[in-house]
Amino acid sequence: RKGGIKGAQGKMEAMGQRSDELECKPIARNGSRRLPLVIYDVIMTADGESALVPSDGPEIAPMAVKDFPEEAVLTVRVFRFFEDRSDEKTDWEERLLNVNSGSIFWLPWQLAPNMHTKAGAKYGTWFTVHYVQVFAKHFNSAYHMCNEGFSGGAKTFGSSGANKKVTGEKMPEGYFWYVSPAAGQEHL
């Protein structure tokens, strides 16, 4: 669970801070001290609710999103698949505008056969990791699927859970689908 250049702390390492230096120590930046950024993975509880676990660091009990204040800004890790690697150059991919993504368990659900689709990898095998900041209240906002960088219904981040395989079997660990329709403070 320890991050690395391609893990949860990759962004911090890119700024010159090593992930092994981040464990419970304040970071000195521009003469000020602040705690390291916490990046969460969203998981599904047994009752289908969204809960958070840090994507890096020691293992802890999941924290229900509903226990956070509605205006709490959460940084979550999301996974975005695309069918063609050249898609990563599009405006909506580079800025995560009007795109669909998913939580950590979206990876095996999307890739494995007989989970999300019979053949698996419906949305391709290329994926990227994004870190998005969103108000806790938007985990209750509706998910509206985006197609080719457009979703007419989505005004804010939206989330929808699923735990039923294409075969009809329910799994104990589901995943969440997300839509990120815009960037900027006004769309957090």
C-alpha positions as CSV (number, residue, x, y, z in Angstrom):
1,R,0.0,0.0,0.0
2,K,3.0,2.3,0.0
3,G,2.9,4.8,-2.9
4,G,5.6,5.3,-5.5
5,I,6.2,7.4,-8.6
6,K,3.3,5.6,-10.3
7,G,1.2,5.2,-7.1
8,A,-0.9,7.3,-4.9
9,Q,1.9,9.7,-4.0
10,G,3.2,10.1,-7.6
11,K,2.0,13.7,-7.8
12,M,4.0,14.6,-4.6
13,E,7.1,12.8,-5.9
14,A,6.8,14.7,-9.2
15,M,7.1,17.9,-7.1
16,G,10.3,16.6,-5.5
17,Q,8.8,15.0,-2.3
18,R,9.5,11.3,-1.8
19,S,6.6,9.2,-0.6
20,D,8.7,7.5,2.1
21,E,9.3,11.0,3.5
22,L,5.6,11.7,3.8
23,E,4.5,9.3,6.5
24,C,2.9,11.4,9.3
25,K,5.4,14.2,8.9
26,P,4.5,17.8,8.1
27,I,5.9,19.0,4.8
28,A,7.8,22.3,4.7
29,R,6.8,24.3,1.7
30,N,7.7,28.0,1.3
31,G,8.5,28.3,5.0
32,S,5.1,27.0,6.1
33,R,4.2,23.6,7.5
34,R,1.3,21.6,6.4
35,L,0.3,18.0,6.5
36,P,0.5,15.8,3.4
37,L,-2.4,15.7,1.1
38,V,-4.7,12.7,1.8
39,I,-5.9,10.9,-1.4
40,Y,-8.8,8.5,-0.9
41,D,-10.0,5.5,-2.7
42,V,-13.8,5.1,-2.7
43,I,-15.1,1.6,-1.8
44,M,-18.6,0.2,-1.4
45,T,-19.8,-0.9,2.0
46,A,-21.9,-4.0,2.6
47,D,-25.1,-1.8,2.4
48,G,-24.0,-0.2,-0.9
49,E,-22.9,3.1,0.5
50,S,-19.7,4.9,-0.5
51,A,-16.8,4.9,2.0
52,L,-13.3,6.2,1.9
53,V,-9.9,4.6,2.6
54,P,-6.6,6.4,2.1
55,S,-5.0,5.2,-1.1
56,D,-1.6,5.2,0.6
57,G,-0.3,4.5,4.1
58,P,-1.5,2.3,6.9
59,E,-4.7,0.3,6.5
60,I,-7.6,1.8,8.4
61,A,-11.3,1.1,8.7
62,P,-13.4,2.6,5.9
63,M,-15.0,6.1,6.7
64,A,-18.5,6.6,5.4
65,V,-18.8,9.5,3.0
66,K,-22.1,10.5,4.7
67,D,-20.2,11.1,7.9
68,F,-18.2,14.0,6.3
69,P,-19.7,17.5,6.3
70,E,-21.5,18.1,2.9
71,E,-19.0,20.9,2.1
72,A,-15.9,18.9,2.9
73,V,-13.6,18.8,-0.1
74,L,-12.3,15.3,-0.7
75,T,-9.5,14.3,-3.0
76,V,-10.3,10.9,-4.6
77,R,-8.4,8.7,-7.0
78,V,-10.5,7.8,-10.1
79,F,-9.7,5.5,-13.0
80,R,-10.5,6.3,-16.5
81,F,-10.5,3.7,-19.4
82,F,-10.2,4.6,-23.0
83,E,-10.4,2.4,-26.1
84,D,-7.6,4.0,-28.0
85,R,-4.5,5.4,-26.4
86,S,-4.6,8.4,-28.7
87,D,-7.7,9.5,-26.7
88,E,-5.4,10.7,-23.9
89,K,-4.6,13.7,-26.1
90,T,-8.2,14.9,-26.3
91,D,-9.1,18.0,-24.4
92,W,-11.7,16.2,-22.2
93,E,-9.1,13.5,-21.2
94,E,-6.3,15.9,-20.5
95,R,-8.5,18.1,-18.3
96,L,-11.0,15.4,-17.2
97,L,-13.9,17.3,-18.6
98,N,-17.1,15.5,-19.2
99,V,-15.7,12.0,-18.8
100,N,-16.8,8.8,-17.1
101,S,-14.5,7.2,-14.6
102,G,-14.7,4.8,-11.7
103,S,-13.4,3.8,-8.3
104,I,-10.6,1.4,-7.5
105,F,-12.8,-1.7,-7.9
106,W,-13.8,-0.5,-11.4
107,L,-10.5,-1.9,-12.6
108,P,-11.2,-5.6,-12.2
109,W,-14.9,-5.2,-13.0
110,Q,-14.2,-3.6,-16.3
111,L,-11.3,-5.8,-17.4
112,A,-12.5,-9.2,-16.3
113,P,-14.9,-11.3,-18.4
114,N,-18.4,-11.9,-17.1
115,M,-18.3,-9.0,-14.7
116,H,-19.4,-5.7,-16.5
117,T,-19.6,-7.4,-19.9
118,K,-19.3,-11.0,-21.2
119,A,-16.0,-10.4,-23.0
120,G,-14.5,-7.9,-20.5
121,A,-12.6,-4.7,-21.4
122,K,-15.6,-3.1,-23.0
123,Y,-13.9,0.3,-22.7
124,G,-10.5,-0.9,-23.7
125,T,-7.4,-1.9,-21.7
126,W,-5.7,1.5,-21.5
127,F,-6.4,3.5,-18.4
128,T,-5.2,6.5,-16.6
129,V,-5.4,7.7,-13.0
130,H,-6.8,11.1,-12.1
131,Y,-7.0,12.8,-8.7
132,V,-10.2,14.9,-8.4
133,Q,-11.4,17.1,-5.6
134,V,-15.1,17.0,-5.0
135,F,-17.5,18.1,-2.2
136,A,-18.7,15.1,-0.1
137,K,-22.3,16.1,-1.0
138,H,-21.8,15.2,-4.6
139,F,-21.4,11.5,-3.9
140,N,-25.2,11.7,-3.6
141,S,-25.5,13.5,-7.0
142,A,-26.8,11.5,-10.0
143,Y,-24.4,10.0,-12.5
144,H,-25.1,11.0,-16.1
145,M,-23.1,9.1,-18.7
146,C,-20.8,11.2,-20.9
147,N,-20.4,10.4,-24.6
148,E,-17.5,11.9,-26.6
149,G,-16.9,14.6,-24.1
150,F,-20.5,15.7,-23.6
151,S,-23.2,15.1,-20.9
152,G,-26.2,17.3,-21.0
153,G,-27.6,16.2,-17.6
154,A,-24.4,16.4,-15.5
155,K,-23.8,19.8,-13.8
156,T,-21.6,18.5,-11.0
157,F,-19.6,15.4,-10.1
158,G,-22.0,12.4,-9.9
159,S,-21.7,8.9,-8.5
160,S,-23.6,5.7,-9.0
161,G,-22.8,2.3,-7.4
162,A,-23.1,-1.2,-8.9
163,N,-22.4,-4.7,-7.6
164,K,-24.3,-6.9,-10.0
165,K,-22.4,-8.9,-12.6
166,V,-23.6,-9.2,-16.2
167,T,-24.6,-12.8,-15.3
168,G,-27.0,-11.4,-12.6
169,E,-24.8,-12.5,-9.6
170,K,-24.3,-9.9,-6.9
171,M,-20.8,-9.4,-5.6
172,P,-19.9,-8.2,-2.0
173,E,-17.5,-5.5,-3.4
174,G,-19.0,-3.3,-5.9
175,Y,-17.7,-0.2,-7.6
176,F,-18.7,3.3,-8.3
177,W,-19.0,5.1,-11.7
178,Y,-18.4,8.8,-11.8
179,V,-18.9,11.7,-14.1
180,S,-16.7,14.8,-13.9
181,P,-18.5,17.3,-16.1
182,A,-16.4,20.4,-15.6
183,A,-13.3,21.9,-13.8
184,G,-13.0,24.8,-11.5
185,Q,-14.1,25.8,-8.0
186,E,-17.6,26.4,-9.1
187,H,-18.0,22.8,-10.2
188,L,-16.3,21.1,-7.2
